[in-house]
Amino acid sequence: MAVSVANLFKERKYPFIFSLVVLVICVSVLLLNNNRYPYLSVIDFKKSESISSSPPKDSNSSIWYPKSEEPHNSEPPQDISSNLNFRWKFCQGPAAVDYIPCLDNMKAIKALKSRRHMEHRERHCPEPSPRCLIPLPKGYRIPIPWPKSRDMVRLILWFDNVPHPKLVEYKKDQNWVRKSGDYLVFPGGGTQFKEGVTSYIKFIEKTLPIIKWGKHIRVVLDVGCGVASFGGYLLDKDVITMSFAPKDEHEAQIQFALERGIPATLSVIGTQRLTFPDNVFDLIHCARCRVHWDADGGKPLLELNRILRPGGFFVWSATPVYRKDERDKNIWTVMVALTKSICWKVVAKTVDTSGIGLVIYQKPTSSSCYKRRKENSPPLCDEINRQNSAWYIPLGSCLPQIPTGKLTSWPDPWPKRLQSRPLSLSTDSEAEKAFYEDTKHWSALVSDVYLEGLSIKWSNVRNVMDMNAGYGGFAAALIDLPLWVMNVIPIDGPDTLPVIFDRGLFGIYHDWCESFNTYPRTYDLLHSSFLFQNLTHRCDIIDVTVEMDRMLRPGGWVLIQDTRNMIDKLRPVLQSLHWSLTLSRDQFLVGKKGFWRPTEGELDA
């Protein structure tokens, strides 16, 4: 006698068949959902983590409430806070509110044998890493949002956030910054910007039209950047600028830049390489940046040559270019000889209507000129034994050979460049496939989860850091938002930073077992994707968390994608800092930092 499906469900006479049907339905639903969210698929985790960020197996989505809001019937994940029995304390000293551990190690700085080459402005990290929290400046308030923070007319900052009045006094005649009541106003002027930075930017492009801001030239380095007005106003041209200066004769100019929402970092051309790859910047700019390019046999200029893309430009606006006094003439003569020795060609030299002049050099696109030099000075580098690294590596005194093949080509015009095959990507077909899959993965993850499914108010986010950026897919997926991303490549992982620059993005090398070269409270959002597993093999998770707390502004977010086991380890540390935490889909941890700072005698576990 035939048995209908309807009777099977109604009478449930065949429990095995009934269970099988239910199981098939459930599996079908899961498969459909998996196609909806490809970033939650089952993948080879070991393979993915070697480059970027794709997740391991995912369980069903769930929300992890902050401790004070957990439902009574919820069971929190394993709490290891019993192992964290220590007292949070403030960092000490008169400059504690601006403390940068690796740049403010006074014991190491006082022990230096020389400061001739800016050794005192380089990194000297304390051991062990300090586990103190940075106090807030008196009167600190949430920064004014972009674009008001940079606008030429309404550009204002809360004075208490960056309490450094000396810069206002020191630069009052150069139109950098003015104090107006409770605000700092940035008129867009500068030492070399007599008619304003906007006019200066137009002047450069008029002098050399091939520059084509935002098309041909996309990624710029500004050396000795002041308060970064040059880079800030280039953003209007679709140009991103890595502005840098040391900490700091001019009283926290990089802190001003970051408070304005302009990309910037602390660095110096001293005795060590800048933490960037070879051959990546489209253009390097120096407006009276106070660097002696011929010092120590020309090592500072050789360092610029290392990181400048073949065919890239160096714009130098300084008094030796246009003044005729004896000192400036001597400097110009030395610069002529030095640039000729490394085969840089003068492609433009001019003076604007305000009397400010500049010269534009271009780096060669092949090594043929090097071989035709009458003197082998500086000598060509031994490419076999040359260190292809930029982390605590001394400045070189040799001339690296220009890469051959596609690496000498110029990237596609922006914005096509963002999605094109990067010039520095391995020629292996699997590498190209992995790159495009990574781009697709991040586009889906950011649009479907990060922007829609998490408790982050993206309209309040301006300064973003990706702590292990891979191919830069996270930054690429956010490209249409009014924010910028500092892409960090950990030194113990695959070197994908040249790929990031090829895409028209920028970034930097770093070791997360040490503090980052930035002031406290300078980032609105810190992002990491499967960073901590490898990191905890070398350093303590608490030290990394303290550094994240130092860099993040009150009201800012961390967005951590990781395994549930690692999130369970991070949770009690972040909760001890009184951060509000939410867990989504068992792998996305969102933490929001508040204004809490420890009081005398307060014990956190």
Secondary structure, 3 states (H helix, E strand, C coil): CCCCHHHHHHHCCCHHHHHHHHHHHHHHHHHHHHHHCHHHCCCCHHHHHCCCCCCCCCCCCCEECCHHHCCCCCCCCCCCHHHCCECCEECCCCCHHHCCCCCCCHHHHHCCCCCCCCHHHCCCCCCCCCCEECCCCCCCCCCCCCCCCCCCCCCEEEHHHCCCHHHHHHCCCCCCCEEECCEEECCCCCCCCCCCHHHHHHHHHHHCHHHCECCCECEEEEECCCCCHHHHHHHHHCCEEEEEECCCCCCCHHHHHHHCCCCEEECCCCCECCCCCCCCEEEEEEECCCCCCCHHHHHHHHHHHHHEEEEEEEEEECHHHHCCCHHHHHHHHHHHHHHHHCCCEEEEEEECCCCCEEEEEECCCCCHHHHHCCCCCCCECCCCCCCCCCCCCECCCCECCCCCHHHHCCCCCCCHHHHCCCCCCCCCHHHHHHHHHHHHHHHHHHHHHHCCCCCCCHHHCCEEEECCCCCCHHHHHCCCCCCEEEEEEECCCCCCHHHHHHCCCCEEEECCCCCCCCCCCCEEEEEEECCHHHHCCCCCHHHHHHHHHHHEEEEEEEEEECCHHHHHHHHHHHHHCCCEEEEECCCEEEEECCCCCCCCCCCEC
